[in-house]
Amino acid sequence: MVRVAVAVPRHLRLTALWLGISNGEWGADRSGRPIRMKPILADSPVPMPAGVHMFMMHWRAPANLTGGGLYLTTNWSSKRADVAGAIAVFVQS
């Protein structure tokens, strides 16, 4: 289980948000939707106002993580920007 708190600043309103798993590549297409995010674990179908928003996701990590691991990534959109990036990395211990 993965729990993520998303803090939206007062001056921003998210028009879309996705949280998911990536193998090390992330970004957005021309419409602002995430690319290279599979699976998508959570999204927000409605605009998100300022404040803290909690997401609880269920995901089973592969038994053998190879290479640099897998990343928990986010992709969000607002009227001003589309932003994508890693927020955590899962590695085999």
Secondary structure as a PSIPRED ss2 file (coil, helix, strand):
# PSIPRED VFORMAT (PSIPRED V4.0)

   1 M C   1.000  0.000  0.000
   2 V E   0.000  0.000  1.000
   3 R E   0.000  0.000  1.000
   4 V E   0.000  0.000  1.000
   5 A E   0.000  0.000  1.000
   6 V E   0.000  0.000  1.000
   7 A E   0.000  0.000  1.000
   8 V E   0.000  0.000  1.000
   9 P C   1.000  0.000  0.000
  10 R C   1.000  0.000  0.000
  11 H C   1.000  0.000  0.000
  12 L C   1.000  0.000  0.000
  13 R C   1.000  0.000  0.000
  14 L E   0.000  0.000  1.000
  15 T C   1.000  0.000  0.000
  16 A E   0.000  0.000  1.000
  17 L E   0.000  0.000  1.000
  18 W E   0.000  0.000  1.000
  19 L E   0.000  0.000  1.000
  20 G E   0.000  0.000  1.000
  21 I E   0.000  0.000  1.000
  22 S E   0.000  0.000  1.000
  23 N C   1.000  0.000  0.000
  24 G C   1.000  0.000  0.000
  25 E C   1.000  0.000  0.000
  26 W C   1.000  0.000  0.000
  27 G E   0.000  0.000  1.000
  28 A E   0.000  0.000  1.000
  29 D C   1.000  0.000  0.000
  30 R C   1.000  0.000  0.000
  31 S C   1.000  0.000  0.000
  32 G C   1.000  0.000  0.000
  33 R C   1.000  0.000  0.000
  34 P E   0.000  0.000  1.000
  35 I E   0.000  0.000  1.000
  36 R C   1.000  0.000  0.000
  37 M C   1.000  0.000  0.000
  38 K C   1.000  0.000  0.000
  39 P C   1.000  0.000  0.000
  40 I E   0.000  0.000  1.000
  41 L E   0.000  0.000  1.000
  42 A E   0.000  0.000  1.000
  43 D E   0.000  0.000  1.000
  44 S E   0.000  0.000  1.000
  45 P C   1.000  0.000  0.000
  46 V C   1.000  0.000  0.000
  47 P C   1.000  0.000  0.000
  48 M E   0.000  0.000  1.000
  49 P C   1.000  0.000  0.000
  50 A C   1.000  0.000  0.000
  51 G E   0.000  0.000  1.000
  52 V E   0.000  0.000  1.000
  53 H E   0.000  0.000  1.000
  54 M E   0.000  0.000  1.000
  55 F E   0.000  0.000  1.000
  56 M E   0.000  0.000  1.000
  57 M E   0.000  0.000  1.000
  58 H C   1.000  0.000  0.000
  59 W C   1.000  0.000  0.000
  60 R C   1.000  0.000  0.000
  61 A C   1.000  0.000  0.000
  62 P C   1.000  0.000  0.000
  63 A C   1.000  0.000  0.000
  64 N C   1.000  0.000  0.000
  65 L C   1.000  0.000  0.000
  66 T C   1.000  0.000  0.000
  67 G C   1.000  0.000  0.000
  68 G C   1.000  0.000  0.000
  69 G C   1.000  0.000  0.000
  70 L E   0.000  0.000  1.000
  71 Y E   0.000  0.000  1.000
  72 L E   0.000  0.000  1.000
  73 T E   0.000  0.000  1.000
  74 T E   0.000  0.000  1.000
  75 N E   0.000  0.000  1.000
  76 W E   0.000  0.000  1.000
  77 S E   0.000  0.000  1.000
  78 S C   1.000  0.000  0.000
  79 K C   1.000  0.000  0.000
  80 R C   1.000  0.000  0.000
  81 A C   1.000  0.000  0.000
  82 D E   0.000  0.000  1.000
  83 V E   0.000  0.000  1.000
  84 A E   0.000  0.000  1.000
  85 G E   0.000  0.000  1.000
  86 A E   0.000  0.000  1.000
  87 I E   0.000  0.000  1.000
  88 A E   0.000  0.000  1.000
  89 V E   0.000  0.000  1.000
  90 F E   0.000  0.000  1.000
  91 V C   1.000  0.000  0.000
  92 Q C   1.000  0.000  0.000
  93 S C   1.000  0.000  0.000
